[in-house]
C-alpha cells in the first residue's frame, strides 16, 4: 500500500479537470476583507505579558501525519513598531484574548533516539517559545463565509540550538542548556509545509543545528496539522498569504530575545548572530520564502512582500520543493541574496516546471539548483529517502557555509556537493535544468 505523503496539498486528490495547484495566495473576498479590516497598520495597545515566562517543553506523543508545504520572502514593516505592538510569551497563551490554538502534540524528538555515533560538533537542544502578533488576525476557513478565528496571530515556535555533545548522548535533548559562543550562531528560520509541523523535518533541522546553527520554525496558525484538523479538513491554504509576515515577525522576536530585550525565551540570550540569517522552507513553506523574496505584490495588510524583511540581514534563501504562485508577478530582489532551489523531477505534488520557472525568473549569478532524479515530495527532507536526504543535507550545509557562515568561506558547491549522477545534479547560474523531458505532472499529493 502506498504510504500517505506528508507535506503535500491533499486538496489535489479531489480536483477535477486540469490537474494543478490552486492559487493559494488568492484569498476570497470575505477572507481578505477580514484580514485587512481587522488587522490595521495603526499601532495597537500592547497587551500585558503574563507573569509566567517559562518556555514550554515538547510533550512526547505520536506525530499526526498529513499533508504539504509552503513559502516566504524579503521585506518588513518598522521593527520598532512591530515590537511595540506584539506580546512575546514563553509559555502557553493563557490570558491572551481570543481562542488559542496550540500545535498538536508531537512524538519523541524526531531522531532523538539516535546516539551521537558520527562526528558532529554539537548535539541539539529543543525548546518552544510563543510569540504573539497583535496586529494581524487569523480566519476560520471552516465557516462559509469564512469568519474571524482570532484577532491576533499566535506563533508557537520551535527552537533548536547547539548543546554540548558526548559520545553517546541523544541527538536531541529538551530544554537543555545552550552552548554559547562569542558572537552567537548563524540563524536559520524555517517554514513548514501544509498540514504538517516543524517536527516533520526534524532530521534535516537537527542536521543543520548540529553543524552550528540556531534553527527556529514557527507553527503556522492555519496550516499546521492540528489547525487543519480543527477546521474539519477545510482548505486553509489561503493563509499562506500571511506567512511571509509570520516569518519576519518571528525573526525579529528571536533577535529581540537574543539581545535580552524580549519578555521571555531566555535560552536565546546571546545565542544568535543577527548578521547571519537564512530563510528556508519546504513546499508551502518554500512558497512563502519565495514570495517574501521575489513577489512584487502585497500581503493582506497591504505591505509589499519585499518590504517585510527590511532591516533584517538575510544572507541566504533555501526553496525546497517550492514554486511561484500562479498568476503572480515575481522578479529578482534588490539585494541579490544567494539562492538554493531543490526540486525532484519526479515530484507529483510540487510542479518541477514551476520550480524551474522560479529559478529562471531570479536573474542573478549567485543561485544554485539541486535537481533530484527520482525522489518524491517530502522524503528528501524528512529522512525517509535516505540517499536523497544525504544529498540534500550535505548540499544545504555547504550552501549555508558559503553564504551565511561568519567566516565567509568560499565554497565551490558544484564540485563539493556533487551527488552521484543517479541521485541528482547541481546547476549554477542560468538557466538551470531543462524543461524538456519532464515527466507528466499529475498535481496529486499522497501517492508516494
ZIBEL-V541521 format. One record per residue. OMEGA is omega in whole degrees, -180 to 180 (none if undefined). BURIAL is + if it has 9 or more other ideal C-beta (glycine too) atoms within 8 Angstrom, else -. Layout:
BEGIN
((OMEGA/BURIAL) (OMEGA/BURIAL))
END
This chain:
BEGIN
((-180/-) (178/-) (178/-) (-177/-) (176/+) (176/+) (-180/+) (176/+) (-175/+) (179/+) (-176/+) (177/+) (-172/-) (-180/-) (176/+) (-179/-) (-176/-) (179/-) (178/-) (-174/-) (175/+) (177/-) (-172/+) (-177/+) (-179/+) (177/-) (175/+) (-171/+) (-179/-) (-180/-) (-179/+) (178/+) (179/-) (-175/+) (-177/+) (-178/+) (-177/-) (178/+) (-177/+) (179/-) (179/-) (-176/-) (175/-) (180/-) (-179/-) (179/+) (179/+) (178/-) (178/+) (-178/+) (179/-) (179/-) (180/+) (179/-) (-180/+) (177/+) (177/-) (-180/+) (-178/-) (173/-) (-173/-) (176/-) (176/-) (-178/+) (172/-) (-148/+) (-163/+) (-173/+) (-172/+) (-173/+) (-178/+) (179/+) (-173/+) (175/+) (-177/+) (170/+) (-177/+) (-174/-) (-179/+) (-179/-) (177/+) (-179/+) (-178/+) (-176/-) (-177/+) (174/+) (-180/+) (179/+) (176/+) (177/+) (178/+) (-175/-) (176/+) (-179/-) (177/-) (-179/+) (178/-) (-179/-) (179/-) (179/+) (-178/+) (177/-) (177/+) (177/+) (-178/-) (-176/+) (176/+) (-166/-) (175/+) (-178/+) (-173/+) (-179/+) (-180/-) (177/-) (178/-) (-177/+) (176/-) (-177/-) (173/-) (-175/+) (-176/-) (164/+) (-169/+) (169/+) (-179/+) (178/+) (175/+) (171/+) (-177/+) (179/+) (-177/+) (176/+) (-177/+) (-176/+) (-175/+) (-173/+) (177/+) (180/+) (178/+) (-177/+) (-179/+) (-180/-) (180/-) (0/-) (-180/-) (-177/+) (180/-) (177/+) (180/+) (180/+) (173/-) (180/+) (179/+) (-175/+) (172/+) (-172/+) (179/+) (-174/+) (174/+) (-174/+) (-178/+) (172/+) (-180/+) (179/-) (174/+) (-172/-) (-175/-) (179/-) (175/+) (180/+) (-180/+) (177/+) (-179/+) (173/+) (180/+) (178/+) (-179/-) (176/+) (-175/-) (174/-) (-177/-) (178/-) (179/-) (-179/+) (171/+) (-176/+) (171/+) (175/+) (-172/+) (179/+) (-179/+) (-179/+) (-176/+) (174/+) (174/+) (175/+) (176/+) (-177/+) (173/+) (-175/+) (-173/+) (-177/+) (-179/+) (-179/+) (177/+) (179/+) (178/+) (-178/+) (-178/+) (175/+) (175/+) (177/+) (165/+) (-176/+) (-180/+) (-176/+) (177/+) (170/+) (-176/+) (-171/+) (-178/+) (-176/+) (177/+) (-172/+) (-177/+) (179/+) (178/+) (179/+) (-178/+) (180/-) (171/+) (176/-) (178/-) (177/-) (-176/-) (-174/+) (177/+) (-180/+) (177/+) (180/+) (-180/+) (-171/+) (173/+) (178/+) (174/+) (-177/+) (-179/+) (176/+) (180/+) (179/+) (180/+) (179/+) (175/+) (180/+) (176/+) (179/+) (180/+) (177/+) (-177/+) (-176/-) (-178/-) (-179/+) (-178/-) (-179/+) (-176/+) (-179/+) (-177/+) (-175/+) (178/+) (-171/-) (-171/+) (172/+) (-175/+) (-178/+) (-177/-) (-175/+) (173/+) (172/+) (-180/+) (177/+) (178/+) (178/+) (178/+) (177/+) (177/+) (176/+) (179/+) (178/+) (180/+) (178/+) (179/+) (-174/+) (-165/+) (-177/+) (-178/+) (180/+) (-177/-) (179/-) (-177/+) (178/+) (179/+) (179/-) (177/+) (-177/+) (-175/+) (173/+) (-176/+) (-177/+) (180/+) (178/-) (177/-) (-177/+) (-177/-) (-173/+) (-176/+) (177/+) (178/+) (-179/+) (-173/+) (-178/+) (178/+) (-175/+) (169/+) (174/+) (-178/+) (176/-) (-179/-) (-176/+) (180/-) (178/+) (-178/-) (178/+) (-176/+) (-172/-) (178/-) (179/-) (179/+) (-174/+) (170/+) (174/+) (175/+) (-177/+) (176/+) (177/+) (-176/+) (-178/+) (179/+) (-180/+) (176/+) (-175/+) (175/+) (179/+) (-180/+) (178/+) (178/+) (178/+) (176/+) (-179/+) (-178/+) (180/+) (176/+) (-174/+) (177/-) (-177/-) (-175/-) (177/-) (-178/+) (179/+) (174/+) (179/+) (176/+) (-173/+) (-167/+) (-179/+) (176/+) (-166/+) (-174/+) (-174/+) (176/+) (-175/+) (178/+) (176/+) (-179/+) (174/-) (-169/+) (-179/-) (179/-) (179/+) (-180/+) (179/-) (180/+) (-179/+) (-179/+) (-177/+) (-180/+) (180/+) (177/+) (178/+) (179/+) (-180/+) (-178/+) (-175/+) (-174/+) (-173/+) (-176/+) (-177/-) (-179/-) (-176/-) (175/-) (-177/-) (174/+) (-172/-) (-179/+) (-179/+) (-174/-) (-175/-) (-175/+) (-179/-) (172/+) (-177/-) (179/-) (-178/-) (-177/+) (-179/+) (178/+) (174/+) (179/+) (-180/-) (-178/-) (-4/-) (-177/-) (-178/+) (178/+) (176/-) (-180/-) (177/-) (177/-) (177/-) (175/-) (-177/-) (-177/+) (-177/-) (-179/+) (179/+) (174/+) (-177/+) (-178/-) (none/+))
END
